[in-house]
Amino acid sequence: MDMVMKLGVESPVVIFTKSTCCIFHSLETLIRVFIGEEFVGGSNEIMSLNVRGKLKQVLLKANAIWI
C-alpha cells in the first residue's frame, strides 16, 4: 500500500490495469483508478463520473488536467 500512496503523491492520476500494455482500447481493462491520492474505483465508476459530468471536476481538483 505504501507504493500505491507514493505513486498517488507523485502523479495526479494512477491507473492499475489487468494488462501490461500501456495502450488499451477499452476502459473495461481498468481494475483500480486513483485520482488525487484517493481511490475512485474501476471502469464503472469512471464512466459514471463522466456521464454525470463530474469526472472533469475531479481531474481538475487533482491537477490532472488544466482548462
Secondary structure as UniProt FT lines:
FT   HELIX           2..10
FT   STRAND          13..17
FT   HELIX           27..29
FT   STRAND          30..35
FT   TURN            36..37
FT   STRAND          38..41
FT   HELIX           43..51
FT   TURN            52..53
FT   HELIX           55..61
FT   TURN            62..63
//
